[in-house]
Amino acid sequence: MNVLSRTLCSFWGSSIGKKTIVALTGIVLLLFLPGHLIGNLLVFLGPDAINEYGVFLHEAGHGALVWVARIVLLTCFVVHIVATVQLTRQNRASRTPYAFDATVQASRSSRLMIWSGLTILLFVIYHLLHFTVRVANDFDGPAYQTTLEGHPAQNVYKMIIDGFSWAPATFFYIIAITCLCSHLSHGVASVFQTLGFRSRKASTAIKIFGNLYALVIWIGFLSIPIAIFVFGYGR
C-alpha cells in the first residue's frame, strides 16, 4: 500500500475525515437539488418545455454528460450515506453511560437523520428504476414518444403526468421529499459547522437559511404531484 492509499484510508477511518466527506458530498447534493427542481418545474410550462429539456439533457456532450452527472451524484449519495451510518455507529460505540444524558438530544437527531436518509435511498432506487431504467412500465413504448421540430423525442411530460396519476407513487414521493427536507434542515447547518464556517454569531442565520432552503425545496418538488394528483393538472 503506497503513501497515498494509506493517507486516504487513514482519513476515511478517522471521525474528522468522515465528517468532512459527509459535508463535501452533501454540498454536491445541495447544489444539485435546485437545478433538478428548476428542470422539473418546466412541466408547468407545458409539454414542449419539459420535453425540450429532456432532449437537452440526453444530447449534451453527445449523451455523455448526463451519465457523468448520474455517476458523480450516485457516488456522492452512496458515500454520503455510508459515511453517515459509520459515523453514527462510531458515536454510539464510543458513548459512555456518563455521557449519554448529555448527548441524548444529538442522538435523537442522528437517529432521525439515518432513517430519513435510508428512506431517501429507497426513493432514489425507485426513482431510477421508474424513470431511468423504466422497469415495470411502458415508458419506452410508442405511447410515450413524441416529436419536437420534426424529430422523435421522449414524451417526458406524459411520463410525469402518468407517473403522478398513480396514488402509491405520489404518496411515496410526498413522504420521501418530506424526509429529504427534514434531512436538509439539519444537514445544511451541519455542513457549515463541519467546514468551520459556523460561529456563535452566524449560528441563527445559518439555521434560518437551512430551514428556508428546505422549505423552498419541499414546496417546489411537492407542487408537481399535488397539482397533478389532487387538481388534475395535465390530465
N, C-alpha and C positions, 0 to 999 in steps of 0.2 A: 504494500500500500504506500503510495507516494505521499509527499508532504501535503499536497492539495487535498487529496482524499481524506487524510487524517484530520486536516483542519475542518473540512466540511462535515465529517462525521462528528467531530467534537462540538462544532457549532450546533448541529441538529440535536445532539444529545443533551445540550445544556438548556436550562429553563429560559434563559435570556435569548438564546438562539431561536427556540421555538416561538417565543412571543414575538420576536422580530419578523419571523417568517409569516406568522399569522397576520401581523399588521401589514406587511408588504403585499401578500396575496389578497388581503382584504381591500387594500387600496385599488388593486386591479379590478376587483369585482364591483367596488363602489363607483368606479369610473365607467364601467360597462353598463350599469343599470339605467342611468339617464338616457344614454344613446339608444339602448334597446327599447325603452319606454317611448321615446320620440318616434322611433320607427313603427312601433305597434299602434300608436295613436293616429297614424296615417289612415287607418281603417275608417276614421270618421270623415275623411275627405273623399271617400268613395272608392270603387274598385280600381280605377286606373292608378290612383296614387299609391296604394299599398302594393299593387301588382308590379308597378314600375320599380318600387323599392326592392321587391323580391328579386326582380331581374338584375338590378344593380348589384345586390349582394352576391349573387351567384355568378356574375360575369366579371366582377372586379378582380384584377390580376389574373385574367383568363381562368377564373374559377378557383384559384389557389388561395386567395386572401381569406375567403370565408372559412376554409379548412384550417388555415393557420390560426385564425381567431378562435375557432372552436377548440383546437388543441391547446392553445395557451390558456383559454378560460377554463377548460375542463381540468387541466393540470393544476392551475391555481386553486380551483374549487376543491379538488381531491386533497391536495397538500394542506390547504386551509383546514379542512375537516380532520384529517389525520393528526396534524399538529395540535389542534384544539383538544381532541379526545385524549391524546397523550399527556398534554399539559394538565388536564382535569384529573387524570389518573395519578400523575406525579403529585399534584397538590393534595389529593386525598390520602395518598400513601405517606406523605411527609407530615400530615396533620397529627398533632398530639392531642390527648384528651384535654390538656390545659388550654390549648389554642382554639379548641372547637367553638366555644362560646363567642370568642372574639371574631370568628370568621364565618359564623352561620349565615350572615346576610350575603356575603360573597359566594358561599356555597350554593345557596338557593339560586342566585343569579347564574352561576355556572351551570347548574342543572337545567335551567330553562334554556340557556344558550345551546347546550348539547342537544336537547330534544327538538328545539326549533331547527337547529342545523340538520339533524337527521331527517326531519320532515321535509325540509327544503331539498335534501339529497334525493329522497324518493320522488319528489315532484320533478326535479331536473331529469331523472331517469325516465319518468313517464313522458315528460315534455319532448325529450329527444326521440323516444320510441314513437310518439304520436305524430309529431310534425316533421322530424328529420328522417328517421328510418322508415316511418309510415307503416308501422305494424298494426294489424287488425283494423285497417281502414282501406278505402279505395281512393286515397288522395292522388295516387299515380294514374288513376283511371281517366277516361275521356270526359267525365262529368266535371273534373277539376282542371281542365285545360281551357285556355282562352287565347286571344290574340291581342297583341299590342303593336300598333303601327304595322299590321300585316304579318307580324312574326309570332310564332307559337310561344306561349308563356304559361307558367303555373298560375292557376287562379287562387292566389293566396287569400284574397278577400272571401271567397266562398269557403275555403278551408277554415278560416277564423269564425265565420258566421255559423257554419255547421258544427264546428267543434264546441262552441259555447251554447249551442242549442240543446246539447245533451246534459241533463241535470248532474249526473255524477262527476263529469269533467269540470263543470262550472263550480260545483261546491268544493271539490278538491282544490281547484285553482284559488278560490277565495281563502280557504284555510291555509294553503301554502304561502300565498302572498302576505297574509296576516302574520304568519310565523316569521316570514322573511323580514317584515318591517319591525316586528318586535325585536328580532335579532339585530337589525340595523340601529335601532335606537340606543342599544347598549354598545354595539360594535364600533360606531363612529368615535365615541368618546374613548374607547379602548385603544384605537389606532393612534390618536393624539397622545395618549398617556404613554404608550409603549415607545413611541418615537421621540418622546421628551418634549412635546410641544404643549403639554397641558400643565399650566401653572395654577396656583390658587386663584389668581385674578381672572384667568381665562376659563376656569372650570365651568362657570354658569353659562357663558356664551357658547362653549363647546357643547354642553348638554342641550341647550336650546337648538343649536344648529343640527345636532344629531336627531332630535325629535322632529324638527321641521323637515329635514331631508327624508326621514322615514315616512312622515305623513304625506308628503308630495308623491313619493313612490307608491305608497299604498293607494291613494286616491286615483292616481294616474292609471295604474295597472287594473284596479278593480272597476274602473269606469267602463271598460270594454265588455267584460262578461255581464255586468249588470245591465248595460244598455241593450245587449243582445238578448239575454235570457229573460230579464224582467220586463223590458219595454219593447221588445220585439224588433230592435234595430236591425235592418238588413234582411229581415225575413218576410 
